[in-house]
Amino acid sequence: MKLRLFPQEPAGLKLLSQMAQQIVLASATLAEILGVPADEHAKLVEDMHNIEAKSAELHFALLTHMRSSFVNPLPREDMYALSRYLNEAMEKMDAAAELVALYKLDRLPKRAADQLEIISRQAELTVDAMRRLNDLDDLEDYWIEILRLAKRAERTHRVWVADMIADMKWAQYSRNRDIANQLVEVTKDMRRVATQVGSIIVKES
């Protein structure tokens, strides 16, 4: 028997899904930033700031919705945690983009593209998962896959850092390390979202 909390997709779950979609858009925008010369960064970074602003808008819309709605699809503390982690992930994506521009980096190592691929996949899975939080039986695979991707991201980060130490001078290493750290923290925030979903599954089972 399906564990279904509500028969239809409530507005709060739609807002969470839209927040995850902003991270999908952000990963595509950051990939663009990494693929163009430094003198073309400004417009794309402005696009990223707009995506981050949309995420914040959705976050506050969800908070307003939870306060004004008599019935919520999940406990308010769970919905707030999911929203906060998604918004924090988006803030770190924005920070990574801004750092690339501030440091005037024309190129990052391939590991950056690898991390963006992981982030994009995590976000795509989360877009769908947030819509389906009213049907928890179908979400265990999502939980497990996000954890697997997060472990892969941690390994990629370690190898990226090791490569930078071996190949770069200190100033270049420091700039690239800042961006590497932002990206791996995004994957950790996406893992926090999935772990929160896992907690919900356990509580509701």
Salt bridges, closest charged atoms under 4 A:
ASP47 OD1 - LYS43 NZ 2.84
GLU57 OE2 - LYS54 NZ 3.45
ASP78 OD2 - LYS203 NZ 2.80
GLU88 OE2 - ARG84 NH1 3.36
ASP94 OD1 - HIS49 ND1 2.68
GLU98 OE2 - HIS49 NE2 3.89
ASP114 OD1 - LYS110 NZ 2.91
ASP114 OD2 - ARG111 NH1 3.95
GLU117 OE2 - ARG152 NH2 3.83
GLU124 OE1 - ARG121 NH1 3.67
ASP128 OD2 - ARG132 NE 2.78
ASP135 OD2 - ARG4 NH2 3.00
ASP138 OD1 - LYS2 NZ 2.78
GLU145 OE2 - ARG148 NH2 2.65
GLU154 OE2 - LYS188 NZ 3.90
ASP163 OD2 - ARG111 NE 3.65
GLU185 OE2 - LYS188 NZ 3.23
ASP189 OD2 - LYS92 NZ 2.60
ASP189 OD1 - ARG192 NH1 2.57
